[in-house]
Amino acid sequence: MVNPDDLTLMTDQEKLDLLRQIADAEEWQACFEPVYRRLMDDECPKVRQEAIAGLWELADPRHVEPLMRKAQHDPVPDVRAKAASVLGIYIYETISNGMLEESDYLAVRGLLLDLAQEAKEPLIVRRMAIEALSFDSDELVQDLIEWAYAHPDKDVRMSAIFAMGRSRNSRWNEALLNELGSPERDLQIEAVNAIGEAGLEEATPRLRNLAVSSDKELRMAAIWALSHTRGPGALETIEMCAQSDDEEIRNVAHDALEEFYHADDEDEDDDEDDDEDDYRK
């Protein structure tokens, strides 16, 4: 266990190495929460950014205020952007599970909306704020995604595509399907990932074609996305890729098979719960 008081004796690189080691030790991450909290105020911007990133996996209402403070007031845009990004877990958890009190949720949402809409903010901050908000189905949030998608900067458009996947809003189905044929490879791969996130079944035939692409990164993204779109032929394509001569392709395909069958188990559990509810009625 690291004593937070010992952190002052470390170099910046030692702190970064420590944070990355903690991130790799997933089951022990919660034990190092004091380290994250201490280092998010470190003098080194890269250390602050890495410490803030670690708090995504340790969502707790106690972290909201310091994250909001960082998103608003840190002097380095990349650090502010990372804090805005991590605040997205509170949007998701509150919508899904009611993690935050309504007043706290509205404060987080209001801050992210301000950051996303403020023209003077650096684009990296605006992008991460939109990504963080994208779990929220409100039309204002969807309009911000629309603004980002029409932006001339490619990175902003990539954030828009990422947000479309997170939002799982049918408003974006056509755009995501169109981006599968984008001449810009980065946008195409982002669209594949977003389609997987959204579980867009109608994309399955095109993903099956991409799963045998000569572009290895695109191929791996398509294989993983198929485990979520789960349309006709998805399982067979993943199984075929699991027999590939390429070790990386095989590994991705095996992971995708696990994900596919895990979703099947969840569906069966949901059906059993529904049957029990019907019986009780």
Secondary structure as GFF3:
##gff-version 3
##sequence-region A 1 281
A	DSSP	three_ten_helix	4	9	.	.	.	ID=ss1
A	DSSP	alpha_helix	12	24	.	.	.	ID=ss2
A	DSSP	three_ten_helix	26	32	.	.	.	ID=ss3
A	DSSP	alpha_helix	33	39	.	.	.	ID=ss4
A	DSSP	alpha_helix	45	54	.	.	.	ID=ss5
A	DSSP	three_ten_helix	55	58	.	.	.	ID=ss6
A	DSSP	three_ten_helix	61	63	.	.	.	ID=ss7
A	DSSP	alpha_helix	64	73	.	.	.	ID=ss8
A	DSSP	alpha_helix	77	86	.	.	.	ID=ss9
A	DSSP	alpha_helix	88	97	.	.	.	ID=ss10
A	DSSP	alpha_helix	102	117	.	.	.	ID=ss11
A	DSSP	alpha_helix	123	133	.	.	.	ID=ss12
A	DSSP	alpha_helix	139	149	.	.	.	ID=ss13
A	DSSP	alpha_helix	154	167	.	.	.	ID=ss14
A	DSSP	three_ten_helix	170	172	.	.	.	ID=ss15
A	DSSP	alpha_helix	173	179	.	.	.	ID=ss16
A	DSSP	alpha_helix	185	198	.	.	.	ID=ss17
A	DSSP	three_ten_helix	201	203	.	.	.	ID=ss18
A	DSSP	alpha_helix	204	210	.	.	.	ID=ss19
A	DSSP	alpha_helix	216	229	.	.	.	ID=ss20
A	DSSP	alpha_helix	234	241	.	.	.	ID=ss21
A	DSSP	alpha_helix	247	280	.	.	.	ID=ss22
###
